[in-house]
Every structure is written in C-alpha cells, then in structure tokens.
Amino acid sequence: MKIEDTLTYKDIAEIPGLLEKFSAGAGALKKLAARSKEKSVYLVGRGSSGTATLFAKYIWEGYAGTITNFIHPHSIFEARKPLNFKGQAAWAFSQSGRSQDITACLERLVKWGAKGVAVTNEPDLKNNPLARLAGRHILLSNSRELPVAATKSFELQLWAVLWTAQVWSRCFKPSDFKAAVAAARSELAVKQTDEKLLRILAKAGMIGFVGRGAYNAVAEDSALKFREMSRTHALGYSAAEFLHGPVGAFTSKDFVFLFSPSDTVPEDILKVKKALDERGTAYLVVKPGALRFPFNCLPVDMRMKTLALRLALHKGLNPDSPKGLNKVTQTF
C-alpha cells in the first residue's frame, strides 16, 4: 500500500487548507470564546481531544493570562453535593461531539451554572449533542471525519486554541498564523522516507516522546498515534516527568524522540539527552526550524503523524484500521 492511497494520509493532506479556512472565520471566536470574569476556564476531553486541552493549558496560561483547569468526568459524576460553577466557562473538546461521558459531564456543569463551549468537527447539530447542549459551538471545519486515527481534527484543535489566545490577548502577530500554514504545506511536501530510522523504530521495544511546555502535548499525542497506527508501545512525557523515574525504564533496545521548541536545545531537554546517553538509549532531537514557537508545534506534530503512518506501512499494517480504536469511543 502506498502512503498516498491511505485515508490517514488524505486526512493529513487536508490540514493546511483547513487551517487557512479556520483563520478566515476566526473572528467568530469573539462571541464564542467564553471565560469567567476572573479570566479562567475549565476544560474536559478524552484521547486526542484531551491532549488538545493540555496544549490549551500551556498556551492560555502562558500567553493569554487565563487560568486553565482540568475537569475529570468521574469526579463530577461522583460529586455528593452540587459544585458551584456559576459564572465559570466549561470547554468540552470532542471531535465527533458524540462522546457520551463528555456530554454528560458538560450537562452537569451547565446545570451547576457553567457557560458551555463545545469544540468539535461535526457541523450537523442533529448528530452533535455536545454542541446542542453547550450553545456555543466552535466548529473546526466542514470536512467530514474519516474513520482513522485523529490527525486533522487534532491539528485544528491546536489551531483553535492559538486563535482563542489571539482573540483574548492579541499575543501573536497575524504573520505567525500565515507562516504556520506555509510551514504545514512545506511539511506535507516532504516525500523522503528515512528507511534506517523506520528499521530502528520497528525493532524498538519502547518508543518515548519527550517535550517541554506545549510540546508535552505534541509528545503525548505522537505517542498515541504510534500506538494506534503502528501498534507500537509508545509513551509521551514532559521533560521533568521523564527524569522523575520513567527514564529508568529505557534501555539500549528502546528509542526516544526529544522535541526542542527551537533549534537551540533548552537545558531541560539537554538533561534528558544526557540521561539517555548514560543508558545507551538511542534518540533523535527533533528541531522545528525557523517557524516561531508555539506555532512550530503544528508542523512537527504533522511530521510525527506521518512518521507513525510510514512505520505502520513499513510493518505491513493497515493504518486505516487501527485495532482498539473507534471514531466515537464510548467510555460512559
């Protein structure tokens, strides 16, 4: 199977154009991007959508002066007394808008006084109970979700997070968004495959992904996509968490990707590099090039998604039919 013939690649190939389309309508966020008077929000999501909320925390707290809290649905369902969410904003991330536990969680938060915001990739409200419940719906695109591991919708969630920060605080330049779209197109144009790297990854007992700040979210979702597409034992970490124990599990039989936010590798990533050298663990420092942080997270994430796809094909797997994954995963 050629990579261009896969549904997953077609999903990735849509990303640059969809980013551009979202940017054209980003002005709508002024009315939709709710937060409390104290400039705080609550976030809930599962899987890739949950990872996107991690990206939101780093961006909104780091650039938009907005305190960002995580909601764990089970604690909401088990609450013995009503919790006071009056005046708060609860954002629910779900690609389909049909995740039962996320919808039920938001329903309870709204009942307790929260203003709901749904971030989904489903334009048909008849099939989107989350958006109907929230009332405020940030639609990522009109592009139909394909039955594959989330690629375009995850990138669009990160894009929506960046645009929301821009609406709230004007923390970025318009040129940053245009440059990111151009970088996404350039990433898509890369056709070369590092066959040596694929052979190493195919033999690795465990693959780690380590990033700091917003790249922690890229690391987490990269690991998820490697698990889903190529059936690889893969885990994502923040640099600090990795050094607090997990690094001890890595050996010379494993491999680690280290994400640097710039071509100048920061001290915490260098510490991880040193620890891996001491263990004889192979690694690759992934540098983003000239694009400004945090926008460079997007093309790097695309690179990892494409690599996961290539590894699946290298191993003779069908990346469009990942075992254990449903497009709408019901956990409630």
N, C-alpha and C positions, 0 to 999 in steps of 0.2 A: 504494500500500500504506500503510495506517495503521500508526503505530508500535505500537499495542496489538495488532495482528494478527501481529507478528513473534515468532518463537521467542526471539530475543535479548531482547526486552522482557519476555517471560514469564519468562526466566531471571533478569533483573534484579529483577523484581517479587517473586521468592521470597526475596530477600536478607533483609529484616527478620525474617521469620518463622523463617528458618533460623538466623540469629544467635541468636535467642531460644532455639531448641531446643538449640543447641550449648551455650549458657550453662547450661541446665538439667542437662546431663550433664558439665559441665566438671570435676567432682570426680574423674572417672576419670583425669585427667591426672597426678594424684599418683603413680600407678603406672607410667604410660606415658612421661612426660617425662624420659627418661634424659639424664644428663650425667655427665662424669667427676668424680672426687673433687676435682679441681682447679677444678671449675666451668667446663668448656669443652665445646664441641660442634663437630662438623664437619657441613657442610650441602652437599647436592647437589640440583640441579633444573635443568630446561630450560624455556625460554619463560616463560610467566606464573608457573609454579612456581619457576623460577629467580629471577624478580623478587621473589617472596614470600620467598625466602631472604635477599635483600638487606634487605628490611623487617625480617626476624628479626635480622639482624646489628645494625642500629641499635637495635632495641628491647631485645634481650637484653644487649647490651654497655652500653647507656645506662641501663637500668632494673633489670636482674636480675643484674648482676655476673658475667656469663657470657661468657667469651671465645668468639667465634664465627668459625670458619674455613671458607673455601670449598674445596670439592673440585672439581677439573676432571677429568672422567672420563678424558680422553685420557692425562693424566699417570699416572693409576692403571693404565691398560691397558699403558702403555709402560714401567712401572717394571721395571728389570732385576733388582732384588732386592726381596724382600718388605719392606714397610714396617711398622713396629711401631705398631699401633693398639690394642694391649692396654689395656683399661681406658677406652678412648675411646668416645664416643657419636656415631654417624653417623646423621643425619636425612636421609631421602630424601623430597622433595616431588614428587608426581605426581598429577594429578587422576584419571587412569584407573588408575594402578598397573600399567600395562602397557608403559611406555616401556622398550624393551629395553636401551638403554645405561645408564639409571639403575639398572635391576635388576641388570645385570651388574656395575656399579660397586659397588653395595652388597654384592653377593655376595662380591666380592673383599675389601672392607673387613671384612666379618664374618669371612671366612676368616683375615684378619690380626689378629683379636682384638677388633674393634669391636662394641659393642652397637648393634643396628639399631633405628631408629624409622621407620616409614612414615607419611606424612601424605597420605591420598588421599580421594577422594569415591566410592569403589567399595565397597559393603558386601558384595558377593558374593566371598568369598575364592577361589572357583573361577576367577573372572575377574580376580584380583588377585595376581599372582605376587610383586609387591613387598611386599605386606603379609604374605604367607605366609613370605617369606624373612626379613623383619625380626623377626617375632614380636610386636613391639609396634606396634599399629596405631591411629593416631589417625584415626578416621572423621569426616570433616567433616559429612556429612549422609547421609540415606537418599533424598535427592532425585536422581532419575535425571539423568545428564549429558545435555544436549541437544547435537546436532551443530552448535554455533555457537561463536564465539569465547568464551573463558572469562570469565565475569562473576561468577556466584555463587560458584564454587569459589575464585576468587582472593580475593574478599572473605572467605570462610570461612577461607582460609589465613592471612590477616592477623589474623583474629579468634582463630584457634588460637594464633598467636604471642603475642598480647596476653594470652590466658588462661594460656599457659605461663609467661610472665613473672610473672603474678599468683601462680601456684602456687609458683614458685620463691622469690619475694621479697616478696609482698604489697605491691607497689609502687603499686597503684592502689586506688581506692575502688569498692565494689560499685555505687555510684551512677553511676560512669563508664561501666560496661557498659550499664546501663539507659538512660542518656542517649544513648548511641551508637545503640541500637536505635531509640529515638524519633526521633533525627535521620535515621536511614536511612528511616524511614517518611515523615518530612516531605519528604525529598529525592524520594522516589518520588511524592509527591503533587503535585509541581511539574509543571504541564501546559503552561506557556507556552514558546514557542519564539522565540528571538531571530533573526528572519529575516535581519536585517542581518549578524549575526555569521556565520550559515551562508553567506551570499553571499561574505563576505570569506574564510572558510576554504576555500570551494570554488575560489576563484581563487588562493589562496596557492601559491607554488611549493614551499615547505617550511614545515612547522609544527614548532616546537620546544616542548618541555615542560621546565621548569627547576624543581627543588625541592631543598631542603636536608634533610639527615638522612633521616628516614623518608619525607619527601615526594619524595626521589630515587626511591624505589621506585614511588611513585604516578606520577611523571613517566615513568619507563621503561615501565610497563605501559599508561599512557594512550597513549603513542606507538605501542606495539604494537597496541592496539585500533584506533587510527585507521588504521594500515597495513592491518590485517586487514579491518575493516568497510568503510572508505570509500576504500581504495586510495590513500591519501594518503602522500606522502613525509614521514614524521614521525619525529622523534628525541627521546629523553629524555636529560637531563643532570643532574648535580649542579651547583649554582651555581658551585662552584670550577672544575670541569672545563669548564664552558661558557665561562668567562672565560679559560681557558688554551688558546685557539685556535679552538674551534668558533664562537664569536660572530662571527668574521671572515667566515664563510660566509653570514651572514644579511644580507639587503638589504631595500629598501623593498617588495619583492614577496613577502616572507615574513611569518609571524606566529608569535608566541611566547606561551605561557601561563606565567605566573610563579606558583608556588604559595607562599603565605605560611602558616606554621604558626599564625599568629594574625592578628587584624585590625590589629595593629601590625606593619608590614612590617619584617623584620630587615635589618640593614646589608648582608649579602651579596646579598640579593635587590634591594636598592636600587642596588647597584653594577651588577648585571645590567641593571636598568631604565635606568640612566644610559648604559651602553654601547649599548643598543638605541636610545635617543633619538639618540645621536650618529650612528647608521647609518640612521635613519629607518625602523626596523623596527617595525611595529605590534605591540602586545602587550596582554594582559589580565592584571591581577593578580587571582588567584583567592583570595579570603579565605574562611575557614571558618566564620565566625560565632562564636557563644558556646560551642560544644562544646569541651571541653578537648583539647589536644594530648597524645598522638598519636592519640586516638580520632577526632578530626576528619578523619583521613586517609580513613576509610571512606566517609562521605557525599560527600566531594569526589571520591573515586575513582568512586563511582556517578554523580556528575554528569558526569564525563568520559566514562564508558562510554555514558551516554545521549546525550551530545552527538555522540560518534562514530557512534552509531546514527542519530541525526537527520541528520547530514551525509551518511551513506550514502543515506538515503532522498531527501534533497534533490538528490543527484547522480543519482538514478534507479537506484541499485544495490540488489541484494538482500543485505542484511546477514547473512541466514541462510545464505548460500552463499559465504563468502569464498574467493577463489582462493588457492591455495598453502597452504591450511590443512587438515590432517586432525586429528580429535579425538585420535587416538593417532598422534603423529608419530614415525616410526622413523628414528633417526639413527645406528644401530649395525648 
